[in-house]
Amino acid sequence: MQKIEIEKIVQARIEDAEVLYKASLFDGSVYLCGYAMELGLKQARFFSVRVLPEQKSF
């Protein structure tokens, strides 16, 4: 699976979650948001993309 395909899936799940939220189906909305986050984090790990910025010391 290519990176762009995963990004499309994540975006689609977020859009689905928004529809559920607007319909006051909050449990389903939260579930899909969590699924999208999990998939996005797995994609970042798999493609070795930095998720968090580096900490800078002053």
Backbone as JSON, one array per atom type, in Angstrom:
{
  "sequence": "MQKIEIEKIVQARIEDAEVLYKASLFDGSVYLCGYAMELGLKQARFFSVRVLPEQKSF",
  "N": [[0.84, -1.17, 0.0], [0.57, 2.18, -0.84], [1.85, 5.33, 0.38], [0.23, 7.57, -0.22], [-2.24, 6.36, -0.63], [-2.91, 5.49, 1.93], [-3.12, 7.94, 3.21], [-5.4, 8.93, 1.91], [-7.32, 7.15, 2.84], [-7.27, 7.73, 5.59], [-8.16, 10.41, 5.51], [-10.74, 10.0, 4.48], [-11.92, 8.55, 6.6], [-11.93, 10.51, 8.57], [-13.67, 12.37, 7.44], [-15.98, 10.78, 7.43], [-16.31, 10.56, 10.18], [-16.93, 13.2, 10.81], [-19.44, 13.46, 9.62], [-20.92, 11.66, 11.18], [-20.67, 12.95, 13.64], [-22.08, 15.35, 13.2], [-24.58, 14.27, 13.03], [-25.11, 13.71, 15.59], [-24.1, 11.31, 16.54], [-22.07, 10.44, 18.5], [-20.42, 8.45, 19.67], [-19.7, 6.74, 17.53], [-18.4, 8.62, 15.97], [-16.19, 9.37, 17.54], [-14.9, 6.9, 17.64], [-14.18, 6.5, 14.92], [-12.47, 8.67, 14.56], [-10.4, 7.95, 16.28], [-9.58, 5.62, 14.98], [-8.64, 6.72, 12.59], [-6.52, 8.26, 13.56], [-4.87, 6.23, 14.61], [-4.23, 4.79, 12.27], [-2.9, 6.79, 10.85], [-0.67, 7.22, 12.52], [0.55, 4.7, 12.36], [1.18, 4.69, 9.67], [3.02, 6.79, 9.61], [5.05, 5.69, 11.15], [5.71, 3.43, 9.62], [6.58, 4.56, 7.21], [8.68, 5.99, 8.13], [8.43, 8.68, 8.96], [8.8, 11.71, 10.69], [6.86, 12.26, 13.49], [6.6, 13.89, 15.71], [7.92, 17.1, 16.48], [11.41, 17.91, 16.87], [12.82, 18.37, 20.11], [13.9, 21.46, 21.33], [16.53, 22.78, 23.11], [17.11, 25.52, 25.28]],
  "CA": [[0.0, 0.0, 0.0], [1.36, 3.4, -0.97], [1.61, 6.37, 1.38], [-0.91, 8.4, -0.63], [-3.46, 5.58, -0.42], [-3.21, 5.52, 3.36], [-3.58, 9.3, 3.5], [-6.78, 9.03, 1.42], [-8.16, 6.39, 3.76], [-7.35, 8.52, 6.82], [-9.03, 11.56, 5.24], [-12.11, 9.5, 4.33], [-12.45, 8.22, 7.92], [-12.18, 11.78, 9.26], [-14.91, 12.89, 6.86], [-17.07, 9.94, 7.97], [-16.48, 10.94, 11.59], [-17.61, 14.5, 10.83], [-20.85, 13.21, 9.3], [-21.52, 11.07, 12.38], [-20.72, 13.99, 14.68], [-23.18, 16.26, 12.87], [-25.81, 13.52, 13.27], [-25.11, 13.46, 17.04], [-23.68, 9.94, 16.79], [-20.75, 10.77, 19.02], [-19.59, 7.25, 19.89], [-19.14, 6.34, 16.24], [-17.5, 9.67, 15.53], [-14.94, 9.23, 18.31], [-14.26, 5.65, 17.21], [-13.54, 6.7, 13.62], [-11.33, 9.58, 14.77], [-9.33, 7.13, 16.85], [-9.1, 4.74, 13.92], [-7.86, 7.56, 11.66], [-5.26, 8.59, 14.24], [-4.05, 5.01, 14.66], [-3.73, 4.51, 10.93], [-1.92, 7.83, 10.53], [0.56, 6.95, 13.27], [1.18, 3.51, 11.78], [1.75, 5.11, 8.39], [4.21, 7.58, 9.91], [6.07, 4.74, 11.62], [6.1, 2.56, 8.51], [7.31, 5.34, 6.21], [9.74, 6.69, 8.86], [8.18, 10.12, 8.98], [8.81, 12.24, 12.05], [5.54, 12.67, 13.93], [6.76, 14.98, 16.66], [9.13, 17.91, 16.21], [12.51, 17.73, 17.81], [12.82, 19.33, 21.23], [15.02, 22.38, 21.3], [16.88, 23.29, 24.43], [17.51, 26.92, 25.24]],
  "C": [[0.89, 1.24, 0.0], [0.94, 4.43, 0.09], [0.38, 7.2, 1.03], [-2.23, 7.67, -0.45], [-3.88, 5.61, 1.04], [-3.73, 6.9, 3.75], [-5.03, 9.5, 3.04], [-7.74, 8.3, 2.35], [-8.35, 7.16, 5.07], [-8.3, 9.69, 6.62], [-10.49, 11.12, 5.12], [-12.71, 9.16, 5.69], [-12.74, 9.48, 8.73], [-13.47, 12.41, 8.74], [-16.12, 12.1, 7.35], [-17.36, 10.32, 9.41], [-17.21, 12.28, 11.7], [-19.11, 14.34, 10.55], [-21.55, 12.62, 10.53], [-21.66, 12.09, 13.49], [-21.89, 14.93, 14.44], [-24.54, 15.61, 13.09], [-25.96, 13.15, 14.75], [-24.84, 12.0, 17.39], [-22.23, 9.99, 17.26], [-19.84, 9.56, 19.22], [-18.93, 6.79, 18.59], [-18.13, 7.34, 15.72], [-16.14, 9.56, 16.23], [-14.18, 7.98, 17.87], [-13.52, 5.86, 15.89], [-12.37, 7.67, 13.7], [-10.13, 8.81, 15.32], [-8.72, 6.2, 15.82], [-8.21, 5.51, 12.94], [-6.51, 7.92, 12.28], [-4.33, 7.38, 14.27], [-3.44, 4.7, 13.3], [-2.68, 5.53, 10.51], [-0.6, 7.61, 11.26], [1.3, 5.72, 12.73], [1.84, 3.85, 10.45], [3.04, 5.89, 8.63], [5.35, 6.67, 10.35], [6.61, 3.92, 10.45], [6.95, 3.32, 7.49], [8.4, 6.2, 6.85], [9.63, 8.21, 8.77], [8.17, 10.58, 10.43], [7.42, 12.76, 12.39], [5.63, 13.89, 14.83], [8.0, 15.79, 16.31], [10.21, 17.65, 17.26], [12.42, 18.78, 18.92], [14.07, 20.18, 21.12], [15.3, 22.85, 22.71], [17.41, 24.71, 24.3], [18.76, 27.14, 26.05]]
}
